[in-house]
Amino acid sequence: MKILSVSDIVVPELSDQMDAEQFQGVDLVLSCGDLPPEYLTSIRENLDAPLFYVRGNHDIRYKTAPPVGCVNLHQRRVLFKGFRIMGLEGSRWYNGGPIQYRDYQMQQMIWRMMPGLWFRGGVDIVITHAPPRHVHDMEDRCHRGFKSFLKLISRFKPRYFIHGHIHAHFTDPAQRVTLLGDTRVINTFAFHLMEVSHE
């Protein structure tokens, strides 16, 4: 399955200068936040692929104008082509915004999802806005990752943990990826294409 993940900045390759050949065959789009809802609507329509998203700390407009035809995955778990996918929105608390959470609040959200994760066989792909603590994150209050994500990864061992929020530029796709046990933690800043298969 071919997955396109996006976050944080609008790029010409997915808007006014879209190269249809580059994104041919995309089966699923995953958005990790901080993108205009109109951008996600356009991507979904242009690629004619389902789009699941979580909100970033700046996605306040989504409450009244969500991306059209896209699915909010926050605190939800879905099955898509045999892959179990879940999402968690927001960043660490830093100035009291509505899509910011303290670590204990994020842990409570994960706890509420635990029964479904245990009884339905876990999760293959996790999408979040913020990264796990000490994996791709930074030390300012806004860009610290969540410790609770480390516990989630340790307990359920998802194959992929895809996040945004941390702005970085990459010359090679491998630079986006950090292996945490058996989990590939991926910073999808801007966009990232990947192929996944059932192993």
C-alpha positions, 0 to 999 in steps of 0.5 A, spaced: 500 500 500 502 506 498 501 512 503 502 519 502 503 523 509 503 530 510 504 536 515 506 543 517 507 546 510 503 547 504 508 545 498 507 546 491 508 539 489 501 538 492 498 544 490 498 549 484 504 545 481 502 538 483 505 532 479 500 527 478 505 522 476 509 523 482 503 521 486 500 516 482 497 510 485 497 513 492 492 509 496 491 513 503 493 520 505 495 521 512 495 528 515 499 530 521 496 537 522 498 544 522 495 545 515 489 549 512 483 545 511 482 547 504 489 544 502 487 537 505 480 537 501 484 539 495 489 533 496 483 528 497 480 530 491 486 531 486 488 524 488 482 521 489 484 517 495 481 517 503 484 522 507 485 521 515 487 527 519 489 529 526 489 536 528 495 540 530 496 546 535 494 551 530 488 547 526 483 551 530 479 553 524 477 545 523 472 546 528 467 550 524 470 548 517 473 541 517 476 539 511 471 536 506 470 529 505 476 527 510 476 523 517 478 526 523 482 520 527 483 523 533 482 518 539 479 513 534 482 507 531 480 504 524 481 498 519 484 500 512 486 495 507 488 490 513 492 496 517 490 498 524 491 505 524 489 510 530 490 518 531 492 523 537 492 530 535 495 536 538 502 539 541 504 539 548 501 545 553 505 551 552 500 557 552 493 555 553 491 554 546 485 549 545 489 543 541 495 543 547 495 538 552 499 536 558 502 529 558 497 526 563 492 529 559 495 525 553 496 519 557 488 519 559 486 519 552 491 513 550 488 509 556 481 511 554 483 507 547 486 501 551 480 496 551 479 497 543 487 496 542 487 490 547 481 486 544 482 488 537 489 486 536 493 492 537 495 498 532 500 498 526 500 505 524 499 511 529 499 518 527 500 524 531 502 531 531 507 531 536 513 526 536 515 522 542 519 525 547 526 525 546 525 522 539 525 528 533 523 533 539 526 539 541 527 542 548 522 549 548 515 548 551 512 548 545 516 542 541 517 537 546 514 530 545 510 526 549 512 521 554 506 517 554 507 516 546 513 512 548 509 508 553 504 507 547 510 504 542 513 500 548 506 496 549 503 496 542 509 496 538 506 499 532 510 498 525 510 506 524 509 512 528 508 518 524 508 525 526 509 532 524 510 539 528 518 539 528 520 543 522 526 540 519 529 539 512 531 532 509 536 531 503 534 523 504 528 520 506 532 515 511 533 522 515 526 522 517 526 515 520 528 513 527 528 506 529 525 505 536 525 498 537 521 495 532 517 501 530 519 506 525 518 513 528 517 518 522 517 525 521 513 527 515 514 535 515 512 537 508 510 530 505 513 523 505 511 517 501 512 510 503 510 503 501 507 498 506 505 491 506 503 486 510 509 482 513 
